[in-house]
Amino acid sequence: MPELPEVETTKVSLEPLLDQKVLNVQVHNARLRWAIPNDISKLKGQKLIGLSRRSKYIFAQFEQDTMLWHLGMSGSFRLCQPSDERRKHDHLIIQFEDIELRYHDPRRFGCILWLNDDSQTKLIDTLGPEPLSDTFDADYLATKLKTKNTAIKVAIMDNHVVVGVGNIYATESLFNLGIHPAQPAKDLSKIQIEKLVIEIKRILKQAIDLGGSTLRDYSNAMGENGYFQQTLLAYGRNGEMCVNCETTLENIKLGQRASVFCPTCQPLKKPKTVAKTQQPSGKAQ
């Protein structure tokens, strides 16, 4: 699934469409996660005047309407010439003045919707802060984690806590800090939380700089692959040797997601127990 760096990279690659007018809209299969709106043709004649991102959603602002785009599990946008052959899973084609935008999605879990009160309430308003924003800091994360008994990896992948920290980037951040992915979130120390916030920001910035991760078929709208996968130290390396200590990396499942870790560098720490003071037996004299 494309994660935050891939969505950000995709958004940037769509910028050649800015200030271009829509000439035509073709829907070849409207059945995505939610159906493509029947009135999407009202984009005709409107210029694309803005592109922004919130979590894994791209906001495409036209002159009169704004659309909300999500890539789902296997979705991608690409810029094509009208003469280019349409691929089997090209479900939506928006023809601009100089080029066509095609949405390709074999598994059809993505969405192409209007941004309105309904979609804003259901999909956007409940999201946590952006991980690269000033709002996401150690004090905020400590408050969110202090009562959570869930695994720290599950906690930081929860979009209500912070958006966009997907499996790849959570795995790498925890590996680099020596934190076991199954460690209960509430057991992290203040210093660990401070370092985790810094590391999440660093990893995501690096991934964006490298164009995201191309593990299967991800590419941006220009057809360019990402290169962050070449730096991976833990994700996808189950059964290989740890780059730090040469212990064999192991894999557990957390929140239905594979979680690779080093059992030596990332030990699961048991919570501290407070010894009970033994009460004297018998009655006081």
NUGU-484774 format. One record per residue (C-alpha): x, y, z; residue number from 1; residue in three letters. Coordinates in steps of 0.05 Angstrom, whole numbers, plus 5000, padded with zeros to 4 digits. Layout:
N
{ketor {X Y Z} NUM "ALA"};
...
//
This chain:
285
{ketor {5000 5000 5000} 1 "MET"};
{ketor {5028 5069 4983} 2 "PRO"};
{ketor {5045 5104 5048} 3 "GLU"};
{ketor {5055 5178 5065} 4 "LEU"};
{ketor {5121 5187 5028} 5 "PRO"};
{ketor {5093 5155 4965} 6 "GLU"};
{ketor {5030 5197 4968} 7 "VAL"};
{ketor {5071 5261 4979} 8 "GLU"};
{ketor {5116 5242 4920} 9 "THR"};
{ketor {5054 5228 4877} 10 "THR"};
{ketor {5024 5295 4895} 11 "LYS"};
{ketor {5088 5332 4874} 12 "VAL"};
{ketor {5091 5293 4809} 13 "SER"};
{ketor {5021 5318 4791} 14 "LEU"};
{ketor {5042 5391 4794} 15 "GLU"};
{ketor {5051 5397 4718} 16 "PRO"};
{ketor {4974 5395 4716} 17 "LEU"};
{ketor {4966 5460 4755} 18 "LEU"};
{ketor {4932 5516 4718} 19 "ASP"};
{ketor {4910 5469 4663} 20 "GLN"};
{ketor {4837 5463 4643} 21 "LYS"};
{ketor {4798 5398 4642} 22 "VAL"};
{ketor {4775 5382 4571} 23 "LEU"};
{ketor {4741 5315 4582} 24 "ASN"};
{ketor {4729 5261 4635} 25 "VAL"};
{ketor {4721 5187 4620} 26 "GLN"};
{ketor {4700 5135 4672} 27 "VAL"};
{ketor {4715 5064 4651} 28 "HIS"};
{ketor {4698 5031 4717} 29 "ASN"};
{ketor {4665 5071 4773} 30 "ALA"};
{ketor {4667 5014 4824} 31 "ARG"};
{ketor {4724 5032 4870} 32 "LEU"};
{ketor {4721 5029 4946} 33 "ARG"};
{ketor {4664 5079 4938} 34 "TRP"};
{ketor {4635 5093 4870} 35 "ALA"};
{ketor {4664 5149 4829} 36 "ILE"};
{ketor {4612 5206 4831} 37 "PRO"};
{ketor {4562 5205 4775} 38 "ASN"};
{ketor {4571 5280 4765} 39 "ASP"};
{ketor {4647 5279 4759} 40 "ILE"};
{ketor {4638 5306 4688} 41 "SER"};
{ketor {4626 5375 4720} 42 "LYS"};
{ketor {4701 5381 4723} 43 "LEU"};
{ketor {4699 5398 4649} 44 "LYS"};
{ketor {4720 5469 4638} 45 "GLY"};
{ketor {4750 5477 4707} 46 "GLN"};
{ketor {4824 5491 4719} 47 "LYS"};
{ketor {4864 5453 4771} 48 "LEU"};
{ketor {4888 5508 4817} 49 "ILE"};
{ketor {4916 5471 4878} 50 "GLY"};
{ketor {4944 5405 4903} 51 "LEU"};
{ketor {4954 5388 4977} 52 "SER"};
{ketor {4959 5326 5020} 53 "ARG"};
{ketor {4927 5305 5087} 54 "ARG"};
{ketor {4950 5237 5112} 55 "SER"};
{ketor {4946 5192 5051} 56 "LYS"};
{ketor {4893 5234 5016} 57 "TYR"};
{ketor {4908 5282 4959} 58 "ILE"};
{ketor {4864 5343 4954} 59 "PHE"};
{ketor {4856 5367 4882} 60 "ALA"};
{ketor {4827 5437 4883} 61 "GLN"};
{ketor {4792 5458 4819} 62 "PHE"};
{ketor {4760 5526 4807} 63 "GLU"};
{ketor {4691 5507 4833} 64 "GLN"};
{ketor {4701 5438 4866} 65 "ASP"};
{ketor {4753 5400 4905} 66 "THR"};
{ketor {4765 5325 4898} 67 "MET"};
{ketor {4792 5276 4949} 68 "LEU"};
{ketor {4837 5222 4920} 69 "TRP"};
{ketor {4864 5161 4956} 70 "HIS"};
{ketor {4908 5107 4925} 71 "LEU"};
{ketor {4883 5050 4968} 72 "GLY"};
{ketor {4923 4985 4964} 73 "MET"};
{ketor {4946 4986 4891} 74 "SER"};
{ketor {4924 5052 4861} 75 "GLY"};
{ketor {4969 5099 4821} 76 "SER"};
{ketor {4964 5161 4778} 77 "PHE"};
{ketor {5004 5172 4715} 78 "ARG"};
{ketor {5010 5226 4664} 79 "LEU"};
{ketor {5000 5201 4592} 80 "CYS"};
{ketor {4991 5225 4522} 81 "GLN"};
{ketor {4921 5214 4492} 82 "PRO"};
{ketor {4953 5166 4441} 83 "SER"};
{ketor {4981 5121 4496} 84 "ASP"};
{ketor {4946 5053 4500} 85 "GLU"};
{ketor {4897 5048 4558} 86 "ARG"};
{ketor {4916 4994 4607} 87 "ARG"};
{ketor {4865 4943 4633} 88 "LYS"};
{ketor {4856 4975 4702} 89 "HIS"};
{ketor {4856 5048 4680} 90 "ASP"};
{ketor {4789 5065 4712} 91 "HIS"};
{ketor {4788 5141 4705} 92 "LEU"};
{ketor {4818 5188 4652} 93 "ILE"};
{ketor {4817 5263 4660} 94 "ILE"};
{ketor {4840 5298 4598} 95 "GLN"};
{ketor {4875 5365 4609} 96 "PHE"};
{ketor {4900 5414 4557} 97 "GLU"};
{ketor {4969 5384 4548} 98 "ASP"};
{ketor {4964 5315 4578} 99 "ILE"};
{ketor {4918 5261 4608} 100 "GLU"};
{ketor {4915 5239 4680} 101 "LEU"};
{ketor {4898 5165 4687} 102 "ARG"};
{ketor {4880 5130 4752} 103 "TYR"};
{ketor {4901 5057 4752} 104 "HIS"};
{ketor {4878 5009 4807} 105 "ASP"};
{ketor {4878 4933 4798} 106 "PRO"};
{ketor {4848 4919 4867} 107 "ARG"};
{ketor {4800 4979 4866} 108 "ARG"};
{ketor {4809 4998 4940} 109 "PHE"};
{ketor {4825 5070 4924} 110 "GLY"};
{ketor {4774 5127 4921} 111 "CYS"};
{ketor {4757 5186 4877} 112 "ILE"};
{ketor {4707 5230 4915} 113 "LEU"};
{ketor {4684 5301 4923} 114 "TRP"};
{ketor {4711 5336 4985} 115 "LEU"};
{ketor {4647 5358 5019} 116 "ASN"};
{ketor {4618 5359 5089} 117 "ASP"};
{ketor {4604 5285 5087} 118 "ASP"};
{ketor {4673 5261 5065} 119 "SER"};
{ketor {4706 5314 5110} 120 "GLN"};
{ketor {4669 5287 5171} 121 "THR"};
{ketor {4677 5213 5156} 122 "LYS"};
{ketor {4749 5212 5129} 123 "LEU"};
{ketor {4787 5274 5151} 124 "ILE"};
{ketor {4761 5303 5217} 125 "ASP"};
{ketor {4781 5242 5259} 126 "THR"};
{ketor {4853 5240 5236} 127 "LEU"};
{ketor {4912 5253 5281} 128 "GLY"};
{ketor {4966 5305 5267} 129 "PRO"};
{ketor {5014 5302 5209} 130 "GLU"};
{ketor {5080 5269 5232} 131 "PRO"};
{ketor {5122 5324 5200} 132 "LEU"};
{ketor {5083 5380 5234} 133 "SER"};
{ketor {5102 5417 5297} 134 "ASP"};
{ketor {5039 5389 5330} 135 "THR"};
{ketor {5070 5320 5331} 136 "PHE"};
{ketor {5120 5326 5386} 137 "ASP"};
{ketor {5143 5286 5447} 138 "ALA"};
{ketor {5093 5318 5495} 139 "ASP"};
{ketor {5035 5302 5448} 140 "TYR"};
{ketor {5057 5230 5436} 141 "LEU"};
{ketor {5071 5217 5510} 142 "ALA"};
{ketor {5000 5240 5526} 143 "THR"};
{ketor {4971 5193 5473} 144 "LYS"};
{ketor {5012 5133 5496} 145 "LEU"};
{ketor {5009 5138 5571} 146 "LYS"};
{ketor {4949 5093 5579} 147 "THR"};
{ketor {4957 5049 5517} 148 "LYS"};
{ketor {4973 4976 5530} 149 "ASN"};
{ketor {4975 4961 5456} 150 "THR"};
{ketor {5041 4947 5421} 151 "ALA"};
{ketor {5080 5010 5405} 152 "ILE"};
{ketor {5082 4992 5331} 153 "LYS"};
{ketor {5006 4987 5329} 154 "VAL"};
{ketor {5000 5052 5367} 155 "ALA"};
{ketor {5043 5094 5320} 156 "ILE"};
{ketor {5007 5064 5260} 157 "MET"};
{ketor {4940 5086 5287} 158 "ASP"};
{ketor {4916 5145 5245} 159 "ASN"};
{ketor {4879 5173 5305} 160 "HIS"};
{ketor {4946 5180 5341} 161 "VAL"};
{ketor {4988 5205 5282} 162 "VAL"};
{ketor {4975 5197 5207} 163 "VAL"};
{ketor {5018 5165 5154} 164 "GLY"};
{ketor {5067 5123 5195} 165 "VAL"};
{ketor {5056 5059 5156} 166 "GLY"};
{ketor {5087 4991 5164} 167 "ASN"};
{ketor {5153 5004 5129} 168 "ILE"};
{ketor {5169 5068 5166} 169 "TYR"};
{ketor {5145 5044 5234} 170 "ALA"};
{ketor {5188 4981 5227} 171 "THR"};
{ketor {5250 5020 5209} 172 "GLU"};
{ketor {5241 5073 5262} 173 "SER"};
{ketor {5234 5022 5318} 174 "LEU"};
{ketor {5292 4981 5293} 175 "PHE"};
{ketor {5338 5041 5291} 176 "ASN"};
{ketor {5320 5058 5364} 177 "LEU"};
{ketor {5324 4986 5391} 178 "GLY"};
{ketor {5251 4985 5412} 179 "ILE"};
{ketor {5214 4919 5406} 180 "HIS"};
{ketor {5152 4928 5362} 181 "PRO"};
{ketor {5109 4891 5413} 182 "ALA"};
{ketor {5131 4933 5472} 183 "GLN"};
{ketor {5068 4961 5506} 184 "PRO"};
{ketor {5063 5034 5486} 185 "ALA"};
{ketor {5052 5058 5557} 186 "LYS"};
{ketor {5119 5027 5579} 187 "ASP"};
{ketor {5162 5073 5536} 188 "LEU"};
{ketor {5204 5123 5574} 189 "SER"};
{ketor {5202 5197 5561} 190 "LYS"};
{ketor {5271 5193 5529} 191 "ILE"};
{ketor {5248 5137 5483} 192 "GLN"};
{ketor {5187 5176 5462} 193 "ILE"};
{ketor {5229 5238 5448} 194 "GLU"};
{ketor {5276 5196 5405} 195 "LYS"};
{ketor {5218 5161 5370} 196 "LEU"};
{ketor {5187 5227 5348} 197 "VAL"};
{ketor {5254 5251 5320} 198 "ILE"};
{ketor {5266 5184 5285} 199 "GLU"};
{ketor {5197 5181 5253} 200 "ILE"};
{ketor {5206 5251 5225} 201 "LYS"};
{ketor {5277 5234 5200} 202 "ARG"};
{ketor {5255 5169 5166} 203 "ILE"};
{ketor {5195 5201 5131} 204 "LEU"};
{ketor {5236 5260 5107} 205 "LYS"};
{ketor {5289 5213 5080} 206 "GLN"};
{ketor {5237 5170 5045} 207 "ALA"};
{ketor {5205 5232 5012} 208 "ILE"};
{ketor {5274 5256 4989} 209 "ASP"};
{ketor {5286 5187 4957} 210 "LEU"};
{ketor {5218 5186 4922} 211 "GLY"};
{ketor {5185 5136 4969} 212 "GLY"};
{ketor {5191 5060 4967} 213 "SER"};
{ketor {5180 5017 4905} 214 "THR"};
{ketor {5170 4947 4932} 215 "LEU"};
{ketor {5123 4921 4879} 216 "ARG"};
{ketor {5094 4967 4827} 217 "ASP"};
{ketor {5094 5037 4858} 218 "TYR"};
{ketor {5116 5095 4814} 219 "SER"};
{ketor {5097 5168 4814} 220 "ASN"};
{ketor {5055 5201 4760} 221 "ALA"};
{ketor {5118 5210 4717} 222 "MET"};
{ketor {5132 5135 4719} 223 "GLY"};
{ketor {5191 5144 4766} 224 "GLU"};
{ketor {5207 5092 4820} 225 "ASN"};
{ketor {5226 5108 4892} 226 "GLY"};
{ketor {5292 5088 4922} 227 "TYR"};
{ketor {5281 5087 4998} 228 "PHE"};
{ketor {5276 5010 4996} 229 "GLN"};
{ketor {5350 5008 4982} 230 "GLN"};
{ketor {5363 5035 5053} 231 "THR"};
{ketor {5317 4985 5090} 232 "LEU"};
{ketor {5350 4952 5150} 233 "LEU"};
{ketor {5292 4911 5178} 234 "ALA"};
{ketor {5228 4914 5137} 235 "TYR"};
{ketor {5223 4854 5090} 236 "GLY"};
{ketor {5287 4822 5116} 237 "ARG"};
{ketor {5258 4766 5159} 238 "ASN"};
{ketor {5309 4709 5164} 239 "GLY"};
{ketor {5368 4753 5144} 240 "GLU"};
{ketor {5424 4775 5190} 241 "MET"};
{ketor {5418 4839 5231} 242 "CYS"};
{ketor {5465 4892 5203} 243 "VAL"};
{ketor {5485 4910 5274} 244 "ASN"};
{ketor {5496 4844 5310} 245 "CYS"};
{ketor {5487 4789 5257} 246 "GLU"};
{ketor {5430 4757 5296} 247 "THR"};
{ketor {5377 4728 5251} 248 "THR"};
{ketor {5319 4776 5243} 249 "LEU"};
{ketor {5251 4749 5264} 250 "GLU"};
{ketor {5179 4765 5245} 251 "ASN"};
{ketor {5116 4770 5287} 252 "ILE"};
{ketor {5047 4793 5267} 253 "LYS"};
{ketor {5019 4855 5301} 254 "LEU"};
{ketor {4953 4886 5281} 255 "GLY"};
{ketor {4951 4838 5222} 256 "GLN"};
{ketor {5017 4866 5195} 257 "ARG"};
{ketor {5085 4833 5190} 258 "ALA"};
{ketor {5134 4862 5240} 259 "SER"};
{ketor {5207 4845 5230} 260 "VAL"};
{ketor {5255 4858 5288} 261 "PHE"};
{ketor {5321 4837 5318} 262 "CYS"};
{ketor {5312 4797 5382} 263 "PRO"};
{ketor {5381 4819 5406} 264 "THR"};
{ketor {5379 4893 5388} 265 "CYS"};
{ketor {5305 4901 5404} 266 "GLN"};
{ketor {5292 4861 5467} 267 "PRO"};
{ketor {5222 4859 5495} 268 "LEU"};
{ketor {5229 4891 5563} 269 "LYS"};
{ketor {5185 4866 5620} 270 "LYS"};
{ketor {5149 4919 5660} 271 "PRO"};
{ketor {5179 4936 5726} 272 "LYS"};
{ketor {5143 4907 5786} 273 "THR"};
{ketor {5140 4941 5853} 274 "VAL"};
{ketor {5158 4895 5911} 275 "ALA"};
{ketor {5104 4891 5964} 276 "LYS"};
{ketor {5125 4905 6036} 277 "THR"};
{ketor {5113 4843 6077} 278 "GLN"};
{ketor {5065 4855 6135} 279 "GLN"};
{ketor {5085 4825 6203} 280 "PRO"};
{ketor {5043 4767 6224} 281 "SER"};
{ketor {5003 4765 6289} 282 "GLY"};
{ketor {4976 4821 6332} 283 "LYS"};
{ketor {5017 4878 6357} 284 "ALA"};
{ketor {5037 4872 6430} 285 "GLN"};
//
